């Protein structure tokens, strides 16, 4: 069996050498193709697959653990042409990283960028941003762990977000900790719907959070000396609110303005007052209250007509208001 060569473009070449397929970039060996991904349609669940990474995740195993070419009687030469077809399609579609596994596509487009491929230079950063938002968690983990996010600026990473990104920038200015997309905040239709500020570095949460008009889930952890802000009641879209404060003694009256709230957890060892307005939360289904200094629950709590679960622990409360039994 003789060696073979297939030129995809001036920067990318495939070679069959001693029965193995190798990718060459600008005349230098880049990577040996270890397996050809083949799917058996008879045993494949018909699910929406947007990338090779999604196909791998759907099958729940390593690509090389799927059907091997030799199992189907495919020769090394036939496998070579299969690899050539895949890489040629990838190049013809502008180095679309969905068409190859991320652990090959991103290193390869990065190397092509380094050797001067103009198409690779155009799409390298775009592909990082696009796949970080649209790829599965395995892709995002790969991009973070392999340092690909270091090739793009903060503005470039956050450019698809429709919500006011100045809010995120202000949060970062107030904390030494950088916010991580899909860890500290999550999106739906590119709007911020979840924000986790449970780390303690932010002493005062900025009022600009009220600009996040699609925010549904907020977790705040206030360090010593901080108080729960009065403007918390302006977060009208909130469905879930989790508050842990080291020294807060009062819950602001405005908490009762959260008309869509379904879940509320409050903890502060110094908590003494819960406002009557809490009874205005007509959609609240679960309420958790903890605070060693808390001695009373307001009568207004009986107005929580949708309440399904009430958890009160680590408090100094001895009796519950009569309204709870009504």
C-alpha angles and dihedrals in degrees: 000000000000128000117262136199132204120188112209097177137329090284103038129058135167122212133187107213123174091340095310129107116228130186115223123199115199090340096310124108110253109171141344115236104239100185143005112230109231124175123204104222091203092062100034119106109232099242131142109273119188099174146008087260089058090050090053092048091048092055092046097222146076116292092236089057091065125082110324121216092239089056087064096042093255113159124222088253092053089046089051091056089048090056090046091053092050095048093044091053089047090053094044090053092055098263092301101189092209090073095064131039111275093240088063105028098054098044088046097050088044091054091046088052090052093053093050105262102162094207091052090049090053096051106030097093093034091056092050092053095041095049093043088060101034102029125090124261092269090059093048091049090050093050092049098043095045093050099245092135088065089070093065132059125240090253091052092049093049097039096104093054112107095196120089103282090191085079090060092047091052091051090052092049089056095049136046088221119090118226114245120212112237089015106057095017137017134202140217117192085350092299120120108250102158128044124179113194095160093129113100102229096094109078095179120030109217120246088230087088087087087073089070093089095174096049110133104163125042130174119187130182113189117200125219112306096023127115133205105264120245090224090066086098091065092069090096098171095056116126097167127036125178116185125184114171127173099210109009111130100178135051109214119247089237090074086086091064093070094103097175098046115131102167128037127176120179127181131169126142088217097046110135107155133050111182125239087236089078085084089069092072095102095169096048111124102169128035125181120183126180131167130131093217095051112111104164140041115207121247087237090077087081088071092070093108096173096047114132101165131033119184118185117172142147092029137120092236114136102174135026124227117265090239091072091068093052 
